[in-house]
Amino acid sequence: MRITLNGEPKECPEGTTIENLLDLYKIDKRRTAVELNLQIVPRKEHSSRVLKDADVVEVVTFVGGG
């Protein structure tokens, strides 16, 4: 299945959830916000929201500092 992740085309297996995607690309789940097709997905739905072919996913990672 082909999706777009942060503007880049990516391949992932059928049935991949948002949580699986974050694991696959080693993205820290504790400090992220995920947008799927222009809609923010609540963290509690990451393990149940299954991606579909041609979905557009944007992941924003929060960093601290000052």
Predicted model as a PDB file, atoms N, CA, C, CB and O in Angstrom, pLDDT in the B-factor column:
MODEL        1                                                                  
ATOM      1  N   MET A   1       0.859  -1.163   0.000  1.00 95.00           N  
ATOM      2  CA  MET A   1       0.000   0.000   0.000  1.00 95.00           C  
ATOM      3  C   MET A   1       0.905   1.226   0.000  1.00 95.00           C  
ATOM      4  CB  MET A   1      -0.977  -0.002   1.227  1.00 95.00           C  
ATOM      5  O   MET A   1       1.945   1.233   0.659  1.00 95.00           O  
ATOM      6  N   ARG A   2       0.519   2.243  -0.723  1.00 97.00           N  
ATOM      7  CA  ARG A   2       1.313   3.463  -0.829  1.00 97.00           C  
ATOM      8  C   ARG A   2       0.581   4.619  -0.124  1.00 97.00           C  
ATOM      9  CB  ARG A   2       1.586   3.813  -2.326  1.00 97.00           C  
ATOM     10  O   ARG A   2      -0.592   4.890  -0.378  1.00 97.00           O  
ATOM     11  N   ILE A   3       1.320   5.283   0.767  1.00 98.00           N  
ATOM     12  CA  ILE A   3       0.791   6.458   1.466  1.00 98.00           C  
ATOM     13  C   ILE A   3       1.782   7.605   1.287  1.00 98.00           C  
ATOM     14  CB  ILE A   3       0.544   6.157   2.993  1.00 98.00           C  
ATOM     15  O   ILE A   3       2.863   7.424   0.727  1.00 98.00           O  
ATOM     16  N   THR A   4       1.405   8.769   1.764  1.00 98.00           N  
ATOM     17  CA  THR A   4       2.329   9.899   1.825  1.00 98.00           C  
ATOM     18  C   THR A   4       2.550  10.221   3.294  1.00 98.00           C  
ATOM     19  CB  THR A   4       1.779  11.151   1.037  1.00 98.00           C  
ATOM     20  O   THR A   4       1.603  10.482   4.037  1.00 98.00           O  
ATOM     21  N   LEU A   5       3.818  10.197   3.702  1.00 97.00           N  
ATOM     22  CA  LEU A   5       4.182  10.481   5.090  1.00 97.00           C  
ATOM     23  C   LEU A   5       5.078  11.706   5.100  1.00 97.00           C  
ATOM     24  CB  LEU A   5       4.894   9.258   5.762  1.00 97.00           C  
ATOM     25  O   LEU A   5       6.193  11.679   4.577  1.00 97.00           O  
ATOM     26  N   ASN A   6       4.583  12.776   5.696  1.00 97.00           N  
ATOM     27  CA  ASN A   6       5.326  14.042   5.757  1.00 97.00           C  
ATOM     28  C   ASN A   6       5.847  14.461   4.383  1.00 97.00           C  
ATOM     29  CB  ASN A   6       6.494  13.922   6.738  1.00 97.00           C  
ATOM     30  O   ASN A   6       6.994  14.884   4.238  1.00 97.00           O  
ATOM     31  N   GLY A   7       4.974  14.333   3.376  1.00 97.00           N  
ATOM     32  CA  GLY A   7       5.293  14.796   2.036  1.00 97.00           C  
ATOM     33  C   GLY A   7       6.077  13.826   1.177  1.00 97.00           C  
ATOM     34  O   GLY A   7       6.363  14.123   0.017  1.00 97.00           O  
ATOM     35  N   GLU A   8       6.433  12.659   1.726  1.00 97.00           N  
ATOM     36  CA  GLU A   8       7.230  11.665   1.005  1.00 97.00           C  
ATOM     37  C   GLU A   8       6.404  10.407   0.747  1.00 97.00           C  
ATOM     38  CB  GLU A   8       8.509  11.315   1.797  1.00 97.00           C  
ATOM     39  O   GLU A   8       5.726   9.927   1.656  1.00 97.00           O  
ATOM     40  N   PRO A   9       6.445   9.866  -0.466  1.00 98.00           N  
ATOM     41  CA  PRO A   9       5.747   8.597  -0.715  1.00 98.00           C  
ATOM     42  C   PRO A   9       6.418   7.460   0.058  1.00 98.00           C  
ATOM     43  CB  PRO A   9       5.725   8.274  -2.233  1.00 98.00           C  
ATOM     44  O   PRO A   9       7.643   7.343   0.079  1.00 98.00           O  
ATOM     45  N   LYS A  10       5.604   6.642   0.681  1.00 96.00           N  
ATOM     46  CA  LYS A  10       6.106   5.512   1.478  1.00 96.00           C  
ATOM     47  C   LYS A  10       5.243   4.284   1.194  1.00 96.00           C  
ATOM     48  CB  LYS A  10       6.101   5.851   3.010  1.00 96.00           C  
ATOM     49  O   LYS A  10       4.075   4.393   0.821  1.00 96.00           O  
ATOM     50  N   GLU A  11       5.850   3.120   1.382  1.00 94.00           N  
ATOM     51  CA  GLU A  11       5.140   1.850   1.275  1.00 94.00           C  
ATOM     52  C   GLU A  11       4.927   1.292   2.679  1.00 94.00           C  
ATOM     53  CB  GLU A  11       5.925   0.837   0.382  1.00 94.00           C  
ATOM     54  O   GLU A  11       5.808   1.387   3.533  1.00 94.00           O  
ATOM     55  N   CYS A  12       3.760   0.714   2.909  1.00 93.00           N  
ATOM     56  CA  CYS A  12       3.513   0.022   4.168  1.00 93.00           C  
ATOM     57  C   CYS A  12       2.522  -1.110   3.904  1.00 93.00           C  
ATOM     58  CB  CYS A  12       2.972   1.006   5.262  1.00 93.00           C  
ATOM     59  O   CYS A  12       1.753  -1.053   2.945  1.00 93.00           O  
ATOM     60  N   PRO A  13       2.539  -2.133   4.751  1.00 95.00           N  
ATOM     61  CA  PRO A  13       1.662  -3.284   4.547  1.00 95.00           C  
ATOM     62  C   PRO A  13       0.182  -2.932   4.727  1.00 95.00           C  
ATOM     63  CB  PRO A  13       2.044  -4.397   5.507  1.00 95.00           C  
ATOM     64  O   PRO A  13      -0.163  -2.016   5.474  1.00 95.00           O  
ATOM     65  N   GLU A  14      -0.676  -3.665   4.040  1.00 96.00           N  
ATOM     66  CA  GLU A  14      -2.122  -3.535   4.254  1.00 96.00           C  
ATOM     67  C   GLU A  14      -2.422  -3.772   5.726  1.00 96.00           C  
ATOM     68  CB  GLU A  14      -2.922  -4.536   3.357  1.00 96.00           C  
ATOM     69  O   GLU A  14      -1.780  -4.610   6.359  1.00 96.00           O  
ATOM     70  N   GLY A  15      -3.380  -3.054   6.274  1.00 97.00           N  
ATOM     71  CA  GLY A  15      -3.766  -3.226   7.666  1.00 97.00           C  
ATOM     72  C   GLY A  15      -2.913  -2.447   8.654  1.00 97.00           C  
ATOM     73  O   GLY A  15      -3.080  -2.594   9.864  1.00 97.00           O  
ATOM     74  N   THR A  16      -1.997  -1.618   8.153  1.00 98.00           N  
ATOM     75  CA  THR A  16      -1.132  -0.825   9.033  1.00 98.00           C  
ATOM     76  C   THR A  16      -1.954   0.233   9.760  1.00 98.00           C  
ATOM     77  CB  THR A  16       0.009  -0.158   8.227  1.00 98.00           C  
ATOM     78  O   THR A  16      -2.726   0.969   9.145  1.00 98.00           O  
ATOM     79  N   THR A  17      -1.779   0.297  11.074  1.00 98.00           N  
ATOM     80  CA  THR A  17      -2.423   1.353  11.860  1.00 98.00           C  
ATOM     81  C   THR A  17      -1.448   2.522  11.998  1.00 98.00           C  
ATOM     82  CB  THR A  17      -2.865   0.821  13.272  1.00 98.00           C  
ATOM     83  O   THR A  17      -0.275   2.411  11.643  1.00 98.00           O  
ATOM     84  N   ILE A  18      -1.941   3.622  12.507  1.00 97.00           N  
ATOM     85  CA  ILE A  18      -1.063   4.768  12.754  1.00 97.00           C  
ATOM     86  C   ILE A  18       0.041   4.364  13.727  1.00 97.00           C  
ATOM     87  CB  ILE A  18      -1.869   5.977  13.313  1.00 97.00           C  
ATOM     88  O   ILE A  18       1.203   4.719  13.531  1.00 97.00           O  
ATOM     89  N   GLU A  19      -0.315   3.626  14.770  1.00 97.00           N  
ATOM     90  CA  GLU A  19       0.680   3.183  15.738  1.00 97.00           C  
ATOM     91  C   GLU A  19       1.752   2.314  15.065  1.00 97.00           C  
ATOM     92  CB  GLU A  19       0.001   2.406  16.880  1.00 97.00           C  
ATOM     93  O   GLU A  19       2.942   2.478  15.333  1.00 97.00           O  
ATOM     94  N   ASN A  20       1.325   1.389  14.190  1.00 97.00           N  
ATOM     95  CA  ASN A  20       2.280   0.552  13.455  1.00 97.00           C  
ATOM     96  C   ASN A  20       3.201   1.403  12.594  1.00 97.00           C  
ATOM     97  CB  ASN A  20       1.540  -0.469  12.580  1.00 97.00           C  
ATOM     98  O   ASN A  20       4.401   1.139  12.515  1.00 97.00           O  
ATOM     99  N   LEU A  21       2.649   2.416  11.954  1.00 96.00           N  
ATOM    100  CA  LEU A  21       3.425   3.295  11.081  1.00 96.00           C  
ATOM    101  C   LEU A  21       4.507   4.030  11.877  1.00 96.00           C  
ATOM    102  CB  LEU A  21       2.500   4.306  10.375  1.00 96.00           C  
ATOM    103  O   LEU A  21       5.651   4.130  11.436  1.00 96.00           O  
ATOM    104  N   LEU A  22       4.137   4.539  13.043  1.00 96.00           N  
ATOM    105  CA  LEU A  22       5.103   5.234  13.884  1.00 96.00           C  
ATOM    106  C   LEU A  22       6.218   4.289  14.318  1.00 96.00           C  
ATOM    107  CB  LEU A  22       4.410   5.838  15.111  1.00 96.00           C  
ATOM    108  O   LEU A  22       7.385   4.678  14.365  1.00 96.00           O  
ATOM    109  N   ASP A  23       5.856   3.047  14.634  1.00 95.00           N  
ATOM    110  CA  ASP A  23       6.867   2.049  14.995  1.00 95.00           C  
ATOM    111  C   ASP A  23       7.757   1.723  13.800  1.00 95.00           C  
ATOM    112  CB  ASP A  23       6.197   0.768  15.519  1.00 95.00           C  
ATOM    113  O   ASP A  23       8.979   1.650  13.933  1.00 95.00           O  
ATOM    114  N   LEU A  24       7.148   1.530  12.641  1.00 94.00           N  
ATOM    115  CA  LEU A  24       7.873   1.171  11.431  1.00 94.00           C  
ATOM    116  C   LEU A  24       8.953   2.195  11.093  1.00 94.00           C  
ATOM    117  CB  LEU A  24       6.908   1.031  10.267  1.00 94.00           C  
ATOM    118  O   LEU A  24      10.060   1.831  10.696  1.00 94.00           O  
ATOM    119  N   TYR A  25       8.627   3.474  11.252  1.00 92.00           N  
ATOM    120  CA  TYR A  25       9.578   4.539  10.923  1.00 92.00           C  
ATOM    121  C   TYR A  25      10.282   5.102  12.155  1.00 92.00           C  
ATOM    122  CB  TYR A  25       8.866   5.656  10.195  1.00 92.00           C  
ATOM    123  O   TYR A  25      10.896   6.167  12.097  1.00 92.00           O  
ATOM    124  N   LYS A  26      10.186   4.370  13.281  1.00 93.00           N  
ATOM    125  CA  LYS A  26      10.893   4.707  14.521  1.00 93.00           C  
ATOM    126  C   LYS A  26      10.661   6.155  14.969  1.00 93.00           C  
ATOM    127  CB  LYS A  26      12.380   4.469  14.342  1.00 93.00           C  
ATOM    128  O   LYS A  26      11.595   6.890  15.287  1.00 93.00           O  
ATOM    129  N   ILE A  27       9.380   6.530  14.979  1.00 91.00           N  
ATOM    130  CA  ILE A  27       8.977   7.865  15.411  1.00 91.00           C  
ATOM    131  C   ILE A  27       8.496   7.762  16.858  1.00 91.00           C  
ATOM    132  CB  ILE A  27       7.857   8.460  14.475  1.00 91.00           C  
ATOM    133  O   ILE A  27       7.650   6.926  17.176  1.00 91.00           O  
ATOM    134  N   ASP A  28       9.034   8.608  17.729  1.00 87.00           N  
ATOM    135  CA  ASP A  28       8.684   8.607  19.149  1.00 87.00           C  
ATOM    136  C   ASP A  28       7.211   8.970  19.322  1.00 87.00           C  
ATOM    137  CB  ASP A  28       9.580   9.594  19.937  1.00 87.00           C  
ATOM    138  O   ASP A  28       6.808  10.105  19.069  1.00 87.00           O  
ATOM    139  N   LYS A  29       6.420   8.000  19.751  1.00 87.00           N  
ATOM    140  CA  LYS A  29       4.973   8.202  19.878  1.00 87.00           C  
ATOM    141  C   LYS A  29       4.591   9.130  21.023  1.00 87.00           C  
ATOM    142  CB  LYS A  29       4.292   6.879  20.068  1.00 87.00           C  
ATOM    143  O   LYS A  29       3.499   9.698  21.028  1.00 87.00           O  
ATOM    144  N   ARG A  30       5.478   9.282  21.982  1.00 86.00           N  
ATOM    145  CA  ARG A  30       5.148  10.100  23.152  1.00 86.00           C  
ATOM    146  C   ARG A  30       5.131  11.587  22.851  1.00 86.00           C  
ATOM    147  CB  ARG A  30       6.125   9.831  24.257  1.00 86.00           C  
ATOM    148  O   ARG A  30       4.486  12.353  23.566  1.00 86.00           O  
ATOM    149  N   ARG A  31       5.825  12.005  21.812  1.00 85.00           N  
ATOM    150  CA  ARG A  31       5.974  13.435  21.533  1.00 85.00           C  
ATOM    151  C   ARG A  31       5.488  13.807  20.136  1.00 85.00           C  
ATOM    152  CB  ARG A  31       7.425  13.846  21.693  1.00 85.00           C  
ATOM    153  O   ARG A  31       6.092  14.640  19.460  1.00 85.00           O  
ATOM    154  N   THR A  32       4.393  13.184  19.711  1.00 92.00           N  
ATOM    155  CA  THR A  32       3.921  13.451  18.355  1.00 92.00           C  
ATOM    156  C   THR A  32       2.446  13.799  18.312  1.00 92.00           C  
ATOM    157  CB  THR A  32       4.182  12.262  17.473  1.00 92.00           C  
ATOM    158  O   THR A  32       1.665  13.442  19.194  1.00 92.00           O  
ATOM    159  N   ALA A  33       2.101  14.504  17.259  1.00 96.00           N  
ATOM    160  CA  ALA A  33       0.708  14.722  16.878  1.00 96.00           C  
ATOM    161  C   ALA A  33       0.595  14.196  15.451  1.00 96.00           C  
ATOM    162  CB  ALA A  33       0.275  16.263  16.991  1.00 96.00           C  
ATOM    163  O   ALA A  33       1.494  14.399  14.636  1.00 96.00           O  
ATOM    164  N   VAL A  34      -0.508  13.523  15.155  1.00 97.00           N  
ATOM    165  CA  VAL A  34      -0.678  12.916  13.839  1.00 97.00           C  
ATOM    166  C   VAL A  34      -1.922  13.490  13.171  1.00 97.00           C  
ATOM    167  CB  VAL A  34      -0.779  11.372  13.949  1.00 97.00           C  
ATOM    168  O   VAL A  34      -2.998  13.574  13.764  1.00 97.00           O  
ATOM    169  N   GLU A  35      -1.733  13.879  11.920  1.00 98.00           N  
ATOM    170  CA  GLU A  35      -2.827  14.364  11.089  1.00 98.00           C  
ATOM    171  C   GLU A  35      -3.000  13.351   9.960  1.00 98.00           C  
ATOM    172  CB  GLU A  35      -2.544  15.823  10.533  1.00 98.00           C  
ATOM    173  O   GLU A  35      -2.031  12.984   9.295  1.00 98.00           O  
ATOM    174  N   LEU A  36      -4.229  12.905   9.749  1.00 98.00           N  
ATOM    175  CA  LEU A  36      -4.548  11.965   8.685  1.00 98.00           C  
ATOM    176  C   LEU A  36      -5.556  12.616   7.763  1.00 98.00           C  
ATOM    177  CB  LEU A  36      -5.094  10.626   9.254  1.00 98.00           C  
ATOM    178  O   LEU A  36      -6.678  12.922   8.165  1.00 98.00           O  
ATOM    179  N   ASN A  37      -5.149  12.825   6.526  1.00 98.00           N  
ATOM    180  CA  ASN A  37      -6.022  13.463   5.532  1.00 98.00           C  
ATOM    181  C   ASN A  37      -6.626  14.768   6.062  1.00 98.00           C  
ATOM    182  CB  ASN A  37      -7.144  12.499   5.120  1.00 98.00           C  
ATOM    183  O   ASN A  37      -7.830  15.004   5.966  1.00 98.00           O  
ATOM    184  N   LEU A  38      -5.749  15.605   6.621  1.00 97.00           N  
ATOM    185  CA  LEU A  38      -6.070  16.950   7.117  1.00 97.00           C  
ATOM    186  C   LEU A  38      -6.894  16.973   8.404  1.00 97.00           C  
ATOM    187  CB  LEU A  38      -6.810  17.699   6.061  1.00 97.00           C  
ATOM    188  O   LEU A  38      -7.442  18.015   8.764  1.00 97.00           O  
ATOM    189  N   GLN A  39      -6.990  15.835   9.104  1.00 97.00           N  
ATOM    190  CA  GLN A  39      -7.715  15.801  10.370  1.00 97.00           C  
ATOM    191  C   GLN A  39      -6.806  15.228  11.458  1.00 97.00           C  
ATOM    192  CB  GLN A  39      -9.019  14.961  10.242  1.00 97.00           C  
ATOM    193  O   GLN A  39      -6.177  14.187  11.268  1.00 97.00           O  
ATOM    194  N   ILE A  40      -6.746  15.917  12.596  1.00 97.00           N  
ATOM    195  CA  ILE A  40      -5.954  15.440  13.726  1.00 97.00           C  
ATOM    196  C   ILE A  40      -6.582  14.151  14.260  1.00 97.00           C  
ATOM    197  CB  ILE A  40      -5.864  16.525  14.848  1.00 97.00           C  
ATOM    198  O   ILE A  40      -7.796  14.075  14.447  1.00 97.00           O  
ATOM    199  N   VAL A  41      -5.756  13.154  14.501  1.00 97.00           N  
ATOM    200  CA  VAL A  41      -6.223  11.887  15.052  1.00 97.00           C  
ATOM    201  C   VAL A  41      -5.826  11.834  16.527  1.00 97.00           C  
ATOM    202  CB  VAL A  41      -5.630  10.667  14.260  1.00 97.00           C  
ATOM    203  O   VAL A  41      -4.639  11.893  16.850  1.00 97.00           O  
ATOM    204  N   PRO A  42      -6.806  11.724  17.423  1.00 97.00           N  
ATOM    205  CA  PRO A  42      -6.478  11.646  18.850  1.00 97.00           C  
ATOM    206  C   PRO A  42      -5.563  10.452  19.137  1.00 97.00           C  
ATOM    207  CB  PRO A  42      -7.765  11.541  19.691  1.00 97.00           C  
ATOM    208  O   PRO A  42      -5.704   9.395  18.523  1.00 97.00           O  
ATOM    209  N   ARG A  43      -4.640  10.624  20.060  1.00 95.00           N  
ATOM    210  CA  ARG A  43      -3.672   9.581  20.404  1.00 95.00           C  
ATOM    211  C   ARG A  43      -4.356   8.256  20.742  1.00 95.00           C  
ATOM    212  CB  ARG A  43      -2.811  10.033  21.579  1.00 95.00           C  
ATOM    213  O   ARG A  43      -3.848   7.192  20.389  1.00 95.00           O  
ATOM    214  N   LYS A  44      -5.496   8.311  21.416  1.00 96.00           N  
ATOM    215  CA  LYS A  44      -6.176   7.073  21.824  1.00 96.00           C  
ATOM    216  C   LYS A  44      -6.685   6.261  20.628  1.00 96.00           C  
ATOM    217  CB  LYS A  44      -7.343   7.403  22.747  1.00 96.00           C  
ATOM    218  O   LYS A  44      -7.028   5.089  20.779  1.00 96.00           O  
ATOM    219  N   GLU A  45      -6.734   6.880  19.438  1.00 97.00           N  
ATOM    220  CA  GLU A  45      -7.186   6.183  18.228  1.00 97.00           C  
ATOM    221  C   GLU A  45      -6.032   5.671  17.369  1.00 97.00           C  
ATOM    222  CB  GLU A  45      -8.054   7.103  17.403  1.00 97.00           C  
ATOM    223  O   GLU A  45      -6.276   5.003  16.364  1.00 97.00           O  
ATOM    224  N   HIS A  46      -4.789   5.963  17.732  1.00 97.00           N  
ATOM    225  CA  HIS A  46      -3.647   5.568  16.901  1.00 97.00           C  
ATOM    226  C   HIS A  46      -3.559   4.057  16.703  1.00 97.00           C  
ATOM    227  CB  HIS A  46      -2.359   6.071  17.520  1.00 97.00           C  
ATOM    228  O   HIS A  46      -3.156   3.600  15.634  1.00 97.00           O  
ATOM    229  N   SER A  47      -3.929   3.276  17.718  1.00 96.00           N  
ATOM    230  CA  SER A  47      -3.811   1.822  17.602  1.00 96.00           C  
ATOM    231  C   SER A  47      -4.972   1.196  16.830  1.00 96.00           C  
ATOM    232  CB  SER A  47      -3.728   1.202  18.982  1.00 96.00           C  
ATOM    233  O   SER A  47      -4.881   0.045  16.405  1.00 96.00           O  
ATOM    234  N   SER A  48      -6.053   1.939  16.647  1.00 97.00           N  
ATOM    235  CA  SER A  48      -7.214   1.372  15.950  1.00 97.00           C  
ATOM    236  C   SER A  48      -7.454   1.980  14.562  1.00 97.00           C  
ATOM    237  CB  SER A  48      -8.449   1.563  16.794  1.00 97.00           C  
ATOM    238  O   SER A  48      -8.207   1.412  13.770  1.00 97.00           O  
ATOM    239  N   ARG A  49      -6.839   3.103  14.260  1.00 97.00           N  
ATOM    240  CA  ARG A  49      -7.062   3.754  12.962  1.00 97.00           C  
ATOM    241  C   ARG A  49      -6.189   3.094  11.905  1.00 97.00           C  
ATOM    242  CB  ARG A  49      -6.760   5.279  13.042  1.00 97.00           C  
ATOM    243  O   ARG A  49      -4.966   3.228  11.927  1.00 97.00           O  
ATOM    244  N   VAL A  50      -6.829   2.376  10.974  1.00 98.00           N  
ATOM    245  CA  VAL A  50      -6.128   1.651   9.919  1.00 98.00           C  
ATOM    246  C   VAL A  50      -5.982   2.563   8.705  1.00 98.00           C  
ATOM    247  CB  VAL A  50      -6.881   0.341   9.542  1.00 98.00           C  
ATOM    248  O   VAL A  50      -6.937   3.207   8.269  1.00 98.00           O  
ATOM    249  N   LEU A  51      -4.766   2.601   8.173  1.00 98.00           N  
ATOM    250  CA  LEU A  51      -4.486   3.425   7.002  1.00 98.00           C  
ATOM    251  C   LEU A  51      -4.991   2.753   5.739  1.00 98.00           C  
ATOM    252  CB  LEU A  51      -2.989   3.707   6.887  1.00 98.00           C  
ATOM    253  O   LEU A  51      -5.086   1.528   5.661  1.00 98.00           O  
ATOM    254  N   LYS A  52      -5.316   3.585   4.739  1.00 98.00           N  
ATOM    255  CA  LYS A  52      -5.768   3.097   3.443  1.00 98.00           C  
ATOM    256  C   LYS A  52      -4.825   3.607   2.370  1.00 98.00           C  
ATOM    257  CB  LYS A  52      -7.225   3.538   3.151  1.00 98.00           C  
ATOM    258  O   LYS A  52      -4.113   4.591   2.571  1.00 98.00           O  
ATOM    259  N   ASP A  53      -4.825   2.934   1.237  1.00 98.00           N  
ATOM    260  CA  ASP A  53      -4.002   3.347   0.111  1.00 98.00           C  
ATOM    261  C   ASP A  53      -4.276   4.811  -0.218  1.00 98.00           C  
ATOM    262  CB  ASP A  53      -4.266   2.453  -1.119  1.00 98.00           C  
ATOM    263  O   ASP A  53      -5.431   5.238  -0.236  1.00 98.00           O  
ATOM    264  N   ALA A  54      -3.235   5.570  -0.475  1.00 98.00           N  
ATOM    265  CA  ALA A  54      -3.284   6.986  -0.853  1.00 98.00           C  
ATOM    266  C   ALA A  54      -3.567   7.932   0.313  1.00 98.00           C  
ATOM    267  CB  ALA A  54      -4.329   7.182  -1.904  1.00 98.00           C  
ATOM    268  O   ALA A  54      -3.742   9.130   0.091  1.00 98.00           O  
ATOM    269  N   ASP A  55      -3.616   7.425   1.557  1.00 98.00           N  
ATOM    270  CA  ASP A  55      -3.774   8.321   2.703  1.00 98.00           C  
ATOM    271  C   ASP A  55      -2.570   9.263   2.795  1.00 98.00           C  
ATOM    272  CB  ASP A  55      -3.934   7.509   4.019  1.00 98.00           C  
ATOM    273  O   ASP A  55      -1.458   8.931   2.385  1.00 98.00           O  
ATOM    274  N   VAL A  56      -2.837  10.448   3.349  1.00 98.00           N  
ATOM    275  CA  VAL A  56      -1.789  11.436   3.571  1.00 98.00           C  
ATOM    276  C   VAL A  56      -1.648  11.621   5.078  1.00 98.00           C  
ATOM    277  CB  VAL A  56      -2.113  12.800   2.850  1.00 98.00           C  
ATOM    278  O   VAL A  56      -2.588  12.031   5.760  1.00 98.00           O  
ATOM    279  N   VAL A  57      -0.459  11.312   5.581  1.00 98.00           N  
ATOM    280  CA  VAL A  57      -0.188  11.372   7.023  1.00 98.00           C  
ATOM    281  C   VAL A  57       0.893  12.429   7.270  1.00 98.00           C  
ATOM    282  CB  VAL A  57       0.261   9.965   7.580  1.00 98.00           C  
ATOM    283  O   VAL A  57       1.940  12.423   6.624  1.00 98.00           O  
ATOM    284  N   GLU A  58       0.626  13.320   8.199  1.00 98.00           N  
ATOM    285  CA  GLU A  58       1.613  14.293   8.648  1.00 98.00           C  
ATOM    286  C   GLU A  58       1.863  14.038  10.121  1.00 98.00           C  
ATOM    287  CB  GLU A  58       1.136  15.765   8.393  1.00 98.00           C  
ATOM    288  O   GLU A  58       0.925  13.976  10.916  1.00 98.00           O  
ATOM    289  N   VAL A  59       3.118  13.893  10.482  1.00 97.00           N  
ATOM    290  CA  VAL A  59       3.488  13.654  11.878  1.00 97.00           C  
ATOM    291  C   VAL A  59       4.338  14.836  12.330  1.00 97.00           C  
ATOM    292  CB  VAL A  59       4.261  12.286  12.053  1.00 97.00           C  
ATOM    293  O   VAL A  59       5.353  15.161  11.715  1.00 97.00           O  
ATOM    294  N   VAL A  60       3.908  15.465  13.406  1.00 94.00           N  
ATOM    295  CA  VAL A  60       4.652  16.577  13.985  1.00 94.00           C  
ATOM    296  C   VAL A  60       5.257  16.083  15.287  1.00 94.00           C  
ATOM    297  CB  VAL A  60       3.737  17.838  14.216  1.00 94.00           C  
ATOM    298  O   VAL A  60       4.547  15.578  16.157  1.00 94.00           O  
ATOM    299  N   THR A  61       6.558  16.228  15.418  1.00 84.00           N  
ATOM    300  CA  THR A  61       7.264  15.817  16.630  1.00 84.00           C  
ATOM    301  C   THR A  61       7.607  17.047  17.447  1.00 84.00           C  
ATOM    302  CB  THR A  61       8.543  15.012  16.289  1.00 84.00           C  
ATOM    303  O   THR A  61       8.208  17.997  16.944  1.00 84.00           O  
ATOM    304  N   PHE A  62       7.217  17.018  18.713  1.00 79.00           N  
ATOM    305  CA  PHE A  62       7.497  18.137  19.601  1.00 79.00           C  
ATOM    306  C   PHE A  62       8.867  17.966  20.230  1.00 79.00           C  
ATOM    307  CB  PHE A  62       6.417  18.259  20.687  1.00 79.00           C  
ATOM    308  O   PHE A  62       9.227  16.877  20.678  1.00 79.00           O  
ATOM    309  N   VAL A  63       9.621  19.043  20.260  1.00 74.00           N  
ATOM    310  CA  VAL A  63      10.933  19.022  20.907  1.00 74.00           C  
ATOM    311  C   VAL A  63      10.989  20.142  21.933  1.00 74.00           C  
ATOM    312  CB  VAL A  63      12.084  19.168  19.862  1.00 74.00           C  
ATOM    313  O   VAL A  63      10.406  21.208  21.737  1.00 74.00           O  
ATOM    314  N   GLY A  64      11.688  19.893  23.016  1.00 71.00           N  
ATOM    315  CA  GLY A  64      11.839  20.904  24.043  1.00 71.00           C  
ATOM    316  C   GLY A  64      13.188  21.596  23.918  1.00 71.00           C  
ATOM    317  O   GLY A  64      14.085  21.131  23.215  1.00 71.00           O  
ATOM    318  N   GLY A  65      13.301  22.654  24.581  1.00 68.00           N  
ATOM    319  CA  GLY A  65      14.573  23.371  24.566  1.00 68.00           C  
ATOM    320  C   GLY A  65      14.350  24.831  24.895  1.00 68.00           C  
ATOM    321  O   GLY A  65      13.232  25.273  25.158  1.00 68.00           O  
ATOM    322  N   GLY A  66      15.402  25.533  24.874  1.00 62.00           N  
ATOM    323  CA  GLY A  66      15.204  26.942  25.166  1.00 62.00           C  
ATOM    324  C   GLY A  66      16.491  27.695  25.250  1.00 62.00           C  
ATOM    325  O   GLY A  66      16.486  28.902  25.491  1.00 62.00           O  
TER     326      GLY A  66                                                      
ENDMDL                                                                          
END                                                                             
